[in-house]
């Protein structure tokens, strides 16, 4: 089971997960097209506008992330 931990999108843990996600997307992007990642603005995921979460597994590893606006 995972736990959702609210974190600022600029937190190093969130940034590491987003960087890994963007790298994976770039690797699988269609040939001939350029993938340009855009890191989210912190204000978009700061209450009351929204919230950003990091998913942490039972072993304490960060395994995913996402935000709700």
C-alpha positions in Angstrom: 0.0 0.0 0.0 1.1 3.6 -0.6 0.7 6.6 1.5 0.1 10.1 0.1 2.3 12.8 1.6 1.6 16.4 0.8 4.8 18.2 -0.3 5.6 21.4 -2.0 6.2 20.8 -5.7 9.7 22.4 -5.3 10.7 19.9 -2.6 13.7 17.9 -3.7 11.8 14.6 -3.4 9.0 15.9 -5.7 11.6 17.4 -8.1 13.4 14.0 -8.3 10.2 12.2 -9.2 9.2 14.8 -11.7 12.7 14.7 -13.3 12.5 10.9 -13.6 9.0 11.1 -15.1 10.1 13.7 -17.6 13.1 11.6 -18.6 10.9 8.6 -19.2 8.5 10.6 -21.3 11.3 12.0 -23.4 12.6 8.5 -24.1 9.2 7.3 -25.4 8.2 10.5 -27.3 7.6 9.9 -31.0 10.7 10.1 -33.2 11.2 13.5 -34.8 9.3 15.4 -32.1 10.9 17.3 -29.3 9.6 16.7 -25.7 9.8 19.9 -23.6 9.0 19.3 -20.0 7.5 22.1 -17.9 7.9 21.9 -14.2 4.7 23.1 -12.5 4.6 26.4 -10.7 4.4 26.0 -7.0 1.5 28.4 -6.6 -0.7 26.1 -8.7 -0.3 23.3 -6.1 -0.3 25.4 -2.9 -3.6 25.4 -0.9 -6.2 26.7 -1.5 -5.3 26.5 -5.3 -4.3 22.9 -5.1 -2.1 20.3 -3.4 0.8 18.2 -4.5 1.4 14.7 -3.2 4.3 12.2 -3.2 3.3 8.5 -3.0 5.5 6.6 -0.5 5.5 2.8 -0.4 5.6 0.6 2.7 9.4 0.6 2.6 9.5 4.4 2.7 10.5 4.8 -1.0 9.0 7.6 -3.1 7.3 5.8 -5.9 5.1 8.4 -7.6 3.7 11.9 -7.4 0.8 14.1 -8.6 -1.1 17.2 -8.0 -4.8 18.2 -7.7 -5.9 21.7 -8.6 
